[in-house]
């Protein structure tokens, strides 16, 4: 009985670590809802794992060393660049406002979400110049004014001047956008040449 109970706790702790890896800015209440436990239980689990509270996690992100992008200026990344490891991946935060949304619905226009994902993907490429060759997107759910969108990019592979980058954007841990982009570094895509296929996936899927 004790061994089974310990196993449940271990699985919950692993799930908590995964949720905070995907979105380190989630509140204890949001985590509790996803884990199906109480807020005090989440706080106890964080203490077991040595994970600080939200305010300190935000400070750590702000202090974290961020590589400077080579292919564009840091302020050309749409959203706030929180993490960047050239050739590996990055993290950005987009705080939405009324200027980004349709006036009648309050839903953020899709091109802002794509711009965040696309500019982050380009920033991850370890080259002096990089251009988007192709992109496959899936908008999972609408984003509303006032929501903050956390995008995480991961370089999937790199070959012959082409970088395949996967981006997943989330709001409070809930996925809102998937994107798979092929980025061509300088000289990687000649005039009139099509980029390589991103993957053999069903239409509309992006990772």
C-alpha positions in Angstrom: 0.0 0.0 0.0 2.8 2.4 1.0 4.8 1.5 -2.1 1.8 2.2 -4.3 1.1 5.5 -2.6 4.8 6.5 -3.0 4.5 5.7 -6.7 1.6 8.1 -7.1 3.5 10.9 -5.4 6.6 10.2 -7.6 4.4 10.4 -10.8 2.8 13.6 -9.6 6.3 15.2 -8.8 7.5 14.2 -12.3 4.3 15.7 -13.8 4.8 18.9 -11.8 8.4 19.3 -13.0 7.2 18.8 -16.6 4.5 21.4 -16.3 6.9 24.0 -15.0 9.5 23.1 -17.6 6.8 23.9 -20.3 5.7 27.0 -18.6 7.6 28.2 -15.5 5.3 31.1 -14.9 2.2 29.1 -13.9 0.6 29.8 -10.5 0.1 27.2 -7.8 -3.6 27.4 -8.5 -3.1 26.6 -12.2 -0.8 23.7 -11.4 -3.3 22.3 -8.8 -6.1 22.3 -11.4 -3.9 20.4 -13.9 -2.7 17.9 -11.3 -6.1 17.4 -9.7 -4.8 18.2 -6.2 -5.2 21.1 -3.8 -3.0 24.3 -3.8 -1.4 23.3 -0.4 -0.4 20.0 -2.0 1.3 21.8 -4.9 3.2 24.0 -2.5 4.3 20.9 -0.5 5.4 19.2 -3.7 7.4 22.3 -4.8 9.1 22.3 -1.4 10.1 18.7 -1.9 11.6 19.4 -5.3 13.2 22.7 -4.2 11.2 24.7 -6.7 10.7 28.3 -5.6 7.4 30.2 -5.7 6.3 32.1 -8.9 7.8 35.5 -8.0 11.3 33.9 -7.5 11.0 31.8 -10.7 10.2 35.0 -12.6 13.3 36.7 -11.1 15.4 33.7 -12.0 14.2 33.9 -15.6 15.0 37.6 -15.7 18.5 37.0 -14.4 19.1 34.1 -16.6 21.9 34.6 -19.1 20.5 35.0 -22.6 22.6 34.5 -25.7 22.4 37.3 -28.2 20.7 36.2 -31.5 22.9 36.4 -34.5 20.3 36.4 -37.3 18.3 39.4 -35.9 18.4 42.0 -33.1 17.0 41.0 -29.7 14.3 43.7 -29.9 13.2 42.2 -33.3 11.9 39.1 -31.5 8.2 39.5 -31.0 7.6 39.3 -27.3 10.1 39.3 -24.5 13.1 37.0 -25.0 13.5 35.1 -21.8 16.0 32.3 -22.8 18.1 31.7 -25.9 20.7 29.0 -26.6 21.9 29.3 -30.2 21.4 26.2 -32.1 19.3 24.6 -29.4 16.2 26.6 -28.5 14.6 29.5 -26.7 11.7 30.9 -24.8 9.7 34.2 -25.2 6.7 35.8 -23.6 4.1 37.8 -25.4 1.8 40.0 -23.3 -1.3 40.7 -25.4 -3.3 43.9 -25.4 -6.3 45.5 -27.2 -4.1 46.6 -30.2 -3.5 43.0 -31.1 -7.1 41.9 -31.1 -10.3 42.0 -33.1 -12.4 44.8 -31.6 -15.7 42.9 -31.6 -14.4 39.6 -30.1 -11.3 40.5 -28.1 -9.5 37.6 -29.7 -5.9 38.1 -30.6 -5.1 38.1 -34.3 -3.3 35.0 -35.4 -0.5 36.8 -37.1 0.8 38.1 -33.8 1.0 34.5 -32.5 2.8 33.4 -35.7 5.1 36.4 -35.5 6.1 35.4 -32.0 6.8 31.8 -33.0 8.5 32.7 -36.2 10.9 35.3 -34.8 11.8 33.0 -31.9 12.6 30.2 -34.4 14.8 32.5 -36.5 16.6 33.8 -33.3 17.5 30.1 -32.5 19.5 29.7 -35.7 23.2 30.0 -35.2 23.9 32.0 -38.4 24.4 35.7 -39.3 21.4 35.6 -41.6 18.3 33.4 -41.6 15.0 33.4 -43.4 11.9 31.4 -43.0 11.6 28.8 -45.8 8.3 27.2 -44.8 6.0 26.9 -41.9 3.2 24.5 -40.8 0.9 25.8 -38.1 -2.0 24.7 -36.0 -4.0 27.2 -33.9 -5.2 25.0 -31.0 -7.5 27.6 -29.3 -8.1 31.3 -29.5 -6.1 33.7 -27.3 -7.9 36.6 -25.6 -6.8 40.1 -24.8 -4.8 40.2 -21.6 -3.5 36.6 -21.8 0.3 36.1 -21.8 1.6 33.6 -24.4 4.8 31.7 -23.5 6.5 30.2 -26.6 9.2 27.6 -26.4 11.3 26.8 -29.5 13.4 23.7 -30.0 15.8 23.0 -32.8 14.8 19.5 -34.1 17.5 19.1 -36.7 20.0 21.0 -38.8 21.3 19.9 -42.2 22.9 21.6 -45.2 22.0 25.1 -44.0 18.4 24.3 -43.1 17.1 24.3 -39.5 13.9 22.6 -38.5 12.5 24.3 -35.4 9.4 23.3 -33.4 7.6 25.9 -31.5 4.8 25.4 -28.9 3.0 28.3 -27.5 1.0 28.1 -24.2 -1.3 30.2 -22.1 -1.2 29.2 -18.4 0.1 25.7 -19.4 -2.6 25.2 -22.1 -1.4 24.8 -25.6 -2.6 27.5 -28.1 -0.3 27.1 -31.1 1.9 24.5 -32.6 4.4 25.4 -35.4 7.0 23.5 -37.3 9.3 25.9 -39.3 12.1 25.4 -41.8 14.6 28.2 -41.4 17.3 28.7 -44.1 20.6 30.1 -43.0 22.6 32.4 -45.3 23.4 30.4 -48.5 21.2 27.5 -47.4 18.4 28.3 -49.8 19.2 29.5 -53.3 16.8 31.6 -55.4 13.8 29.5 -56.6 14.7 26.5 -54.5 12.0 25.0 -52.4 12.8 24.3 -48.7 12.8 20.6 -47.7 9.6 19.1 -46.4 9.2 19.5 -42.7 7.8 16.1 -42.0 5.3 13.5 -43.1 2.4 14.6 -40.8 -1.3 14.9 -41.2 -2.5 18.2 -42.7 -2.5 21.0 -40.2 -0.4 19.3 -37.6 2.8 21.1 -36.5 4.5 18.7 -34.1 
